[in-house]
Every structure is written in structure tokens, then in C-alpha cells.
Amino acid sequence: MRRTLYLKFLLAYLIFGLFGVLVIATFVPAMTREQLIREKAETLYSEASLIAGTYASGLYTSQASLENVKNQMDALAVYLDSTIRIINPSGRLILDTDMPLNVEDPLILEQFDPTVTKGSYYTVGNFFDSFDRDMLSVIAPITTDYKVRGYVTIHSDMAPIQSFCNSLVNISYLTLGILLLLSLIILIFFTEIVYIPLRKITYATEQYAAGNMHYEFSIDSEDEIGYLAACLSYMASEIARTEDDQKKFVANVSHDFRSPLTSIRGYLEAMLDGTIPQEAHEKYLTIVLNETDRLTKLTNGLLTLNNLNTKGMLLDFSDFDINQVIRDTAAAFEGTCRRKSITIELFLTGDTLYVRADMGKIQQVLYNLIDNAIKFSSSNSIIKVETTLKHSKVFLSVKDSGIGIPKEDLRFIWDRFYKSDLSRGKDKKGTGLGLSISKEIILAHNEHINVVSTPGEGSEFIFTLPLSKEEAEED
């Protein structure tokens, strides 16, 4: 089985981790460093501007002495952890908080250019080779009488800023690691909750596609995947059941056709080779005729079931008197009942009782039920046919006092060709299709049929039909 889906998710996870590391390594350090420098420069520039407008300007207007300004600058330098300088436009160093005052031999900054910030207010570097390391420097002009007299510069070591930047980058890497770990947990959950069940479903479908409809699997999940697995398993079981029924159907049809054909062939060969004498031919020809009737009945039953199982089957609905149909059907068994000394008693609601259904097919249901009742009833017994009216429904009951149906056989009696062990001895000519046909007809009417039976005491079959509109309105 190809595992492309899982590999895609795993590859996506690895790509996510790789791109995360690349993004942090490429963009985060520079962006973080720039942001820290900008924030630090804003603070230093504010201080430099304040100094330029107070202490430094007083120095050029002779309102403050150089020593006094030096003392103030030293205190501010300690507070800001920086170096503060006052520089003339020519580059001569007037005051430096890192050095004592030296009026006699001042330090000159070669190539000093106050525009080094290029339109900004800070620069990063060794500030005209006056430091042996990178410094963040801000420059604020000292103006008096609308003239630039000098500049206040504040210089902060870049090492602490870079260290803090590295700490923030490390935090970013740690955050990415946590995200990757959480993503890995999600991937593990995906594997357990989605991928493994999906593999089971895929393997099951491969088994079903190969014809192994009896393959069983289960997924303990109450979500859509669990529902899909349950539906797939149910579908396979239904297909397997259908295949089993089909095999059973073919076997039963073969058996029920083979038996009478074998009898017919055997009797005819016996008559042709003289095994059966001429005077006995009529007797055995009658048996052959009965066997052909059985084959005809079996064929007609199969055709009826095929038509009933065809979706979109049209029923010829009409309003008819069900009581009269019952009387006519019972009358058709008069000869059979006389030979077996069986009585059919009718308990009908009213003289007439109109229902809406397909009269021909309902008559077939009644015929099958009464025929079964007669077959499995002993001599001198009574068969009761009754109609009862309840809630705009007619309940029709055919009850016998015959051999009954065992409890374990009740759920199978509607299956095609099914015959219980108790019935096989009595139903020599039966096809096992009568009850199946009857149920299909009643279900086609969107009605119900059921059975209540006790072995040795008899069976009662009950089905429902809807009243006709006129009958329902009168009721």
C-alpha cells in the first residue's frame, strides 16, 4: 500500500521546521538588533538633546564653567552607562566623561563630520577611530543665537545590545522548538486518530475489492472516520450476506429443479426400457404430470419474486371488497378441505369491507396463507380467517391449528426456498417461495405482515391493508 499521504504530512512537518529555522536565522537577528538599536538611540538622543539645550549651551554662553559641566556629565554618563562628549565643529574634543579635562592639549577627532548619521540621529561604529570597539553614537547640535556652536555626542557600547539581541534570538529559537514539539504532538495524534484508522479502512477496501467480503475490522472512534468504517463494514456484511443468499438461492433452485427433473427422467426411462409395465404407465405418467406442475409453479414463483423485487414496480390499486375476496379464495379450497376434512371458518367485519390495494396480488397472498394452513393442518381441524378494523386499517388473520413453527425458524420463514424441518415431511410439493412472495407483496403496499406460532398448536399470520377513502370516511 502506498503511503504517500503520511509522507506528505511528514514532509510538510520537516519543511515547516526547516523554513522556521531559516526565517529565524535570516531575519530575526537583524530585525531584533535594528529594533534594539533604534530604541536605545531614541533614549540617548533625547538625553543628548536635553544636555545640548541646558548644560552644553551654558558652557558656550559662559553661564556654566567647564568643571561644573564635567561633573554633571560624569554623573549622567554613569547613569546612562555611556560616554558623553562635547565636540567643537572642528572636531576638537572639549569634554569627555572617560578622560580628565585637558585644556592645554585637547584631543582632535580627525575627519569629524556631524553629518555621519546621514539624515538620522545615530550611527554605529568606532566614531572616527576614537573607540576600539563598535559603539552606538548619537549627535545633538548645541545652538546659541541660531548658530551651531558644537555637538553633544553620547556613545553606548554595542556589546550589551548585541548580547540582549542574542538572548531574544535564542528565545525565538526556543519558541520555534516548542512549536515544532507541539506540531510533532499533533502529527502523532494525526497518526493515531486519522492515519492508522485510514490505513485500516484502505486495507479493508482492498480486501473487499479482492472479493473477501467476510474480512472484519473495527475502529473505536465516534467521529466521521468511525462512522465511515462502520458504514463500510456494514456494506461489506450486506454484500457478503447477499452473496451468501445468492449462492443459497442458486443451490436451492438447482435442487428444486433437479429433484423433479430426476424423477421425470427416471420414470420415463423406466417406461421406455420396460421396467415399468404398460398397465402402470398411467399411474407414473400422472406422477410425471404432477412433477411438471411443480416445475411450472416453481418457475412462476421465481418470476413473481423477480417482478416484486424490481424497483418502481407498478401496483394496480383499486377499491374492492376484501370480504368478498376472502370468500372467493376460501371457496377455491372447498375440494381440498373436503378431502382432508378441514373446515374454514370466516369471521368477517360487516357484510362488505372496502380496502384500497392491488386485488390480484392480495388474493395471491390470501391463497398462499390459506394453502399453507391447509398443508400443515391435520384432518378434522379448523382454519379461521378473520378481519378486524382498527384505526383505518384492516387486520387480516389466517389461523390454523397445525404443526406450528419452531421459535428458531421464525426469522427464516420469509426467506426464499426456506422450509423448516417440521414442514419438510408434509410439504412434498412446496417450493418454499409462498411466504417470501406474500411478504414482498405486502411490503410493496407499504404494509406489514407478521406471524405468531407455537409448535404443536398452530400458527397465525396477520397482515394489514388500508381502508378505502369512502370506507374510512364512513367509519
Sequence and secondary structure as in RCSB ss.txt:
>XXXX:A:sequence
MRRTLYLKFLLAYLIFGLFGVLVIATFVPAMTREQLIREKAETLYSEASLIAGTYASGLYTSQASLENVKNQMDA
LAVYLDSTIRIINPSGRLILDTDMPLNVEDPLILEQFDPTVTKGSYYTVGNFFDSFDRDMLSVIAPITTDYKVRG
YVTIHSDMAPIQSFCNSLVNISYLTLGILLLLSLIILIFFTEIVYIPLRKITYATEQYAAGNMHYEFSIDSEDEI
GYLAACLSYMASEIARTEDDQKKFVANVSHDFRSPLTSIRGYLEAMLDGTIPQEAHEKYLTIVLNETDRLTKLTN
GLLTLNNLNTKGMLLDFSDFDINQVIRDTAAAFEGTCRRKSITIELFLTGDTLYVRADMGKIQQVLYNLIDNAIK
FSSSNSIIKVETTLKHSKVFLSVKDSGIGIPKEDLRFIWDRFYKSDLSRGKDKKGTGLGLSISKEIILAHNEHIN
VVSTPGEGSEFIFTLPLSKEEAEED
>XXXX:A:secstr
   HHHHHHHHHHHHHHHHHHHHHHHTHHHHHHHHHHHHHHHHHHHHHHHHHHTHHHHHHTTSS HHHHHHHHHH
HHHHHTSEEEEE TTSBEEEETTS   SSS  B TT  GGGGTTSSEEEESTTTTSSS EEEEEEEEEETTEEEE
EEEEEEEHHHHHHHHHHHHHHHHHHHHHHHHHHHHHHHHHIIIIIHHHHHHHHHHHHHHTT TT        SHH
HHHHHHHHHHHHHHHHHHHHHHHHHHHHHHHHHHHHHHHHHHHHHHHTTSS GGGHHHHHHHHHHHHHHHHHHHH
HHHHHHHHHSTT    EEEEEHHHHHHHHHHTTHHHHHHHT EEEEE SSS  EEEEEHHHHHHHHHHHHHHHHH
TS TT EEEEEEEEETTEEEEEEE  SS   GGGGGGTTSTT   HHHHTT SS  S HHHHHHHHHHHTT  EE
EEEETTTEEEEEEEEEB HHHHHH 
